[in-house]
Amino acid sequence: MTKRDVFQSLSTRMAVSGLRQNNERAVMTSVAMGDGLSAAEVARATGLGAQTVARIVNELESQHLLYRGEPRRGQRGQPAVPIYVDPDGAYSIGCEIGWRSLHMLIRNMGGQILLEHHIDYPYPDSAFLMAEVVDRTRAMVDLVPEAHRDRIVGLGIASPSNIGRNADLLGTPLEVTQVWRELDIADHLERETGLSVSVLNDGNAACWAELAARPVPRPSNMAYFIISTFVGAGLIAQGSLWEGPSGNSANLGSMLVTDRNGQQTFVHLIASIFAFEQRLRDAGLAVPPGNPAEWDWNALEPVTTDWINDSARAIAKTITNTMAVMEFSLAVVDGIMPRAITERLASQVQFYSDQQPVLTSDRAVVKVGLRGALAPAMGAALRLLYRRFYSRDPADLLDTDSGKAG
């Protein structure tokens, strides 16, 4: 049986009609997934009539979301005209406000990153970070041609859900953590930038970026881990990002596991960069400064290998426990470390997963993530574009009359 891509159902007509955005988004998804489909091919892929597709393509072309390529000749009948998503039809800004780093980017609808910005810091200072995000957002907006600036769909923020609650673990001053607890990030940044702002848990944002980057057919169910200062995580369940009522439902880093001494602790405190740094201190080694991707991890042996093994055991147990709650066959492990270290970790996670006892489910296949440290910011930007132009969730559809999110 041919597997279906998780996004493929979005390119078919919904049974419930009433909003023309349903069909428009079906066409957009079909074109985005295809490689220069003709109108006839779009009609077959979506199940819409030829005249309906022609009308929708004309409308989307007038909105600069699609464009027609050169006719393909050499075939019988009228030459087919390929249809493509216009790369400059929309732009989005993605921003990861992390525990120890800020990463921002602006990308167009074709996937081209126009500008990136990254800085590291010892702890998250809200005053500094809000000013930095505002300044960099303005610079990124200025990069877009003035005639196209109304095509910027917004600013997506990926951030830990409880950054104010746990920032003290990094030595953040009490008065700084208190400001985080009282700060409405979306409201503040909307007022300062004039853009629509959407805040997404950093693990969920990274998971969404990973899903979009996976080769076709993308999985409908997937567990995802990104090893950063702490452990970000996300779940794809039946084709949807499992966010929950607070947006923090896939907080797998908070799952209880046992450490090498048999003591209960959290995955965050075993499989994170924070935990690795503590191991270095305990071993009498200095913690390298700056970005972990630039560290010489081989020079930190044997701590590196011990950390990889213990982290892999913790993640493997988390995967097994999570599979008791939801079904998935793919678990992705990514990180902000050098690629070689991430690959070693993923390999060990597969090894220890294969050693875990299972009762009624099969073991998951473990793959290395494709986005690395870029994932949270990229996911925040991608999620904005997806919800505006492709999603057919009723909450994401545009109201025809008002033009605002319904």
C-alpha positions in Angstrom: 0.0 0.0 0.0 1.3 3.4 -0.9 1.9 5.6 2.1 0.2 9.0 2.3 2.1 12.1 3.3 0.8 13.8 6.4 0.0 16.9 4.4 -1.6 15.1 1.5 -5.0 15.2 3.0 -4.8 19.0 3.0 -4.8 18.9 -0.8 -8.2 17.3 -1.1 -11.6 18.9 -1.0 -13.2 18.9 2.5 -16.6 17.3 2.8 -17.9 20.2 4.8 -18.1 23.2 2.6 -19.1 26.8 3.2 -15.8 28.6 3.3 -14.0 29.2 0.0 -10.7 29.1 1.9 -11.1 25.4 2.2 -10.7 25.0 -1.6 -8.2 27.7 -1.9 -6.0 26.0 0.7 -6.4 22.7 -1.0 -5.1 24.2 -4.2 -2.2 25.9 -2.4 -1.2 22.7 -0.7 -1.4 20.7 -3.9 0.7 23.2 -5.8 3.2 23.4 -2.9 3.6 19.6 -2.8 3.8 19.2 -6.5 6.6 20.1 -8.9 5.0 22.5 -11.3 1.5 20.8 -11.5 -0.8 21.9 -14.3 -4.3 23.1 -13.5 -5.6 19.7 -14.7 -3.2 17.9 -12.4 -4.3 20.2 -9.5 -7.9 19.4 -10.2 -7.2 15.6 -10.1 -5.2 16.0 -6.9 -7.8 18.0 -5.1 -11.0 16.5 -6.5 -12.2 20.0 -7.5 -13.7 20.8 -10.8 -11.5 22.2 -13.6 -13.4 25.5 -13.7 -13.2 25.9 -9.9 -9.4 25.3 -10.0 -9.0 27.8 -12.8 -10.9 30.4 -10.8 -9.0 29.8 -7.7 -5.6 29.8 -9.5 -6.5 33.1 -11.1 -7.5 34.6 -7.7 -4.3 33.3 -6.0 -2.2 34.6 -8.8 -3.7 38.0 -8.4 -2.8 37.9 -4.8 0.8 37.1 -5.7 0.6 33.7 -4.0 0.9 31.6 -7.2 2.4 32.1 -10.6 2.4 30.3 -13.9 5.6 29.0 -15.5 6.5 28.5 -19.1 4.2 26.0 -21.0 5.6 22.5 -21.2 5.6 21.5 -24.9 6.3 18.3 -26.6 3.1 16.6 -25.4 -0.2 15.9 -27.1 -2.9 18.5 -27.0 -2.5 22.0 -25.5 0.8 22.5 -23.7 0.5 22.2 -20.0 1.3 25.3 -18.0 3.0 24.5 -14.6 1.8 26.4 -11.5 4.2 27.3 -8.7 4.0 29.0 -5.3 5.4 32.5 -5.6 8.4 32.7 -3.3 7.8 36.4 -2.6 4.1 35.9 -2.1 4.6 36.0 1.7 7.3 36.4 4.3 7.5 35.4 8.0 9.9 36.1 10.8 10.8 33.3 13.2 12.5 33.9 16.5 13.7 31.5 19.2 14.0 33.1 22.6 16.0 30.4 24.4 17.4 29.9 27.8 20.9 30.9 26.6 20.6 32.0 23.0 18.5 34.1 20.6 18.1 33.0 17.0 16.1 35.0 14.5 15.4 34.6 10.8 13.2 35.9 8.0 12.2 33.6 5.2 10.0 33.9 2.2 7.3 31.5 1.0 9.8 29.6 -1.2 11.9 28.7 1.8 14.8 31.1 1.2 16.2 32.6 4.4 16.9 36.3 3.7 18.7 37.1 7.0 19.7 35.3 10.2 20.8 36.6 13.6 22.2 34.6 16.6 23.5 35.7 20.0 24.5 33.8 23.1 24.1 34.9 26.7 24.5 33.4 30.2 20.9 33.7 31.2 17.7 35.2 29.7 17.3 38.8 30.5 13.8 39.9 29.4 14.6 43.6 29.0 17.6 42.9 26.9 15.9 40.2 24.8 12.7 42.2 24.1 14.8 45.2 22.9 17.0 42.9 20.8 14.0 41.2 19.2 12.4 44.5 18.4 15.5 45.9 16.8 16.2 42.8 14.7 12.6 42.6 13.6 12.7 46.1 12.3 16.0 45.3 10.4 14.4 42.2 8.9 11.3 44.2 7.9 13.5 46.8 6.2 15.1 44.0 4.2 11.8 43.3 2.4 11.1 45.6 -0.5 8.7 48.3 0.6 6.1 47.2 -1.9 6.0 43.7 -0.4 6.0 44.6 3.3 2.3 44.0 3.6 3.1 40.4 2.7 4.9 39.9 6.1 2.4 37.6 7.9 3.9 38.1 11.3 6.5 37.3 13.9 6.5 33.8 15.3 8.1 33.3 18.7 9.4 30.0 19.9 10.2 30.0 23.6 10.1 27.7 26.7 6.6 27.8 28.2 7.9 28.3 31.7 10.9 30.4 31.2 10.2 32.6 34.2 9.7 29.5 36.5 13.0 27.8 35.8 15.4 30.6 34.8 16.9 30.6 38.3 18.6 27.3 37.5 20.9 29.3 35.2 21.8 31.9 37.8 19.2 34.4 36.6 18.7 37.2 39.2 15.4 37.0 41.0 14.2 40.3 39.7 14.8 39.2 36.1 12.8 36.0 36.6 10.0 37.9 38.2 9.7 40.1 35.1 9.3 37.1 32.9 6.4 35.9 35.0 4.6 39.1 34.5 5.5 39.7 30.8 3.0 39.1 28.0 5.5 38.5 25.2 3.0 38.6 22.4 1.3 41.8 23.6 4.6 43.6 24.1 6.1 42.7 20.8 2.9 43.4 18.8 2.9 46.9 20.3 6.6 47.5 19.6 6.8 46.0 16.1 3.3 46.5 14.7 3.3 42.9 13.5 1.0 40.1 14.5 2.8 37.9 17.0 2.2 34.2 17.7 4.0 32.5 20.6 4.7 28.7 20.4 6.4 26.4 22.8 10.0 26.0 21.5 9.8 22.2 21.4 6.6 22.2 19.5 8.0 24.8 17.0 11.1 22.6 16.5 8.9 19.5 16.0 6.9 21.3 13.3 10.1 22.4 11.5 11.3 18.8 11.6 8.0 17.5 10.2 8.1 19.9 7.3 11.7 18.9 6.6 11.1 15.1 6.6 11.0 13.4 3.2 7.7 12.4 1.6 5.7 10.6 2.8 5.9 12.5 6.1 4.8 10.6 9.2 1.3 11.2 10.7 2.7 10.3 14.1 6.1 11.2 15.4 8.0 11.9 18.7 10.7 14.6 18.6 13.5 15.6 21.0 15.9 18.5 20.6 18.8 18.6 23.1 19.4 22.2 24.0 20.0 24.0 27.4 17.2 21.8 28.5 15.3 19.1 26.4 12.7 20.4 24.0 10.1 18.0 22.7 7.1 17.7 20.5 4.6 15.1 19.3 2.8 14.8 16.0 -0.4 12.8 16.5 -2.7 11.9 13.6 -1.2 14.6 11.5 -1.5 17.4 14.1 0.9 19.1 16.4 -0.2 17.9 19.9 -0.1 21.2 21.8 -2.8 20.7 24.4 -4.7 23.5 26.2 -1.6 25.3 27.4 0.6 24.6 24.4 2.9 22.6 26.6 1.4 19.1 26.4 4.4 17.3 24.8 6.8 18.3 27.7 8.7 15.0 27.5 11.7 16.5 29.1 9.8 16.6 32.4 9.1 12.8 32.3 10.4 11.0 35.3 13.2 8.4 34.7 15.9 6.9 36.8 19.5 7.9 36.6 22.6 5.6 36.7 22.2 5.4 40.5 18.6 4.3 40.4 17.4 7.7 41.6 14.3 9.3 40.1 14.9 12.5 38.2 13.8 14.4 35.1 15.0 13.9 31.5 15.9 17.6 31.6 18.4 16.9 34.3 20.1 14.0 32.5 20.0 14.6 28.7 20.5 18.4 28.5 23.4 20.7 27.9 22.7 22.0 31.4 23.3 18.5 32.7 26.4 18.0 30.6 27.9 21.2 32.0 27.3 20.0 35.5 29.1 16.8 34.7 32.1 18.8 33.5 32.2 20.8 36.7 31.9 17.7 38.8 34.9 16.2 36.8 36.9 19.3 37.5 36.7 20.5 33.8 36.0 24.0 32.7 32.7 24.6 30.7 33.6 25.9 27.3 32.2 29.4 26.6 29.8 30.2 23.8 27.8 28.1 21.5 27.9 24.3 22.2 28.0 23.7 18.5 31.5 25.2 18.5 32.9 23.2 21.4 35.6 20.6 21.0 33.6 17.7 22.5 36.4 15.2 21.9 38.6 17.2 24.3 35.9 16.8 27.0 36.2 13.0 27.1 35.3 10.8 28.9 32.5 13.0 30.2 31.1 13.3 26.6 30.7 9.5 26.2 29.3 9.1 29.7 26.7 11.8 29.1 25.8 10.5 25.7 25.1 7.0 27.2 23.1 8.2 30.1 21.2 10.7 27.9 20.4 7.9 25.4 19.1 5.6 28.2 16.8 8.4 29.5 15.4 9.3 26.1 15.0 5.6 25.1 12.9 5.0 28.3 10.9 8.2 27.5 10.2 6.9 24.0 9.0 3.6 25.3 6.7 5.2 27.9 5.3 7.7 25.4 4.4 4.9 23.0 2.1 3.6 25.8 0.1 6.8 25.4 0.1 7.3 21.6 1.2 5.3 18.6 4.2 6.3 16.5 6.9 4.4 14.7 9.4 7.3 14.3 11.3 9.1 17.0 13.6 12.0 16.0 16.6 13.1 18.1 18.2 16.5 17.3 20.3 18.9 19.2 22.4 22.1 19.2 25.6 20.1 19.5 27.9 19.4 16.5 26.3 17.0 14.0 28.7 14.2 14.9 27.7 14.3 18.6 24.0 14.4 17.7 24.5 11.4 15.5 26.3 9.5 18.2 23.4 10.3 20.6 20.7 9.2 18.2 22.6 5.9 17.5 22.7 5.2 21.2 19.1 6.0 21.7 18.3 3.4 19.0 20.5 0.9 20.8 18.9 1.4 24.2 15.4 1.5 22.7 16.0 -1.9 21.2 16.9 -3.2 24.7 13.7 -1.8 26.2 11.0 -4.4 27.0 7.8 -3.9 25.0 4.4 -5.5 25.6 1.9 -4.7 22.9 3.7 -2.2 20.6 6.6 -2.3 18.2 9.8 -0.4 18.8 10.3 3.0 17.2 12.9 3.7 14.6 15.2 6.5 15.8 16.4 9.1 13.2 18.7 12.1 13.5 16.9 15.5 13.1 17.3 17.5 9.9 17.1 21.1 11.3 19.5 21.2 14.2 19.7 24.4 16.2 17.7 26.2 13.5 14.6 24.2 14.2 12.7 26.3 16.8 13.1 29.6 14.9 12.3 27.9 11.6 9.3 26.2 13.0 7.9 29.4 14.4 8.2 31.0 11.0 6.8 28.0 9.2 3.9 27.7 11.5 2.7 31.2 10.6 2.8 30.5 6.9 1.1 27.1 7.4 -1.8 28.6 9.4 -2.3 31.5 7.1 -2.2 29.7 3.7 -2.4 25.9 4.1 -4.2 24.8 7.3 -7.8 23.8 7.1 -8.4 23.7 10.8 -11.5 25.9 11.4 -9.5 28.0 13.9 -7.0 28.9 11.1 -9.4 29.7 8.3 -9.9 33.3 7.4 -13.2 35.0 7.7 -14.3 35.9 4.1 -15.9 39.2 5.1 -13.5 40.6 7.7 -10.3 39.1 6.4 -9.2 38.4 9.9 -8.5 35.1 11.6 -11.7 33.3 12.5 
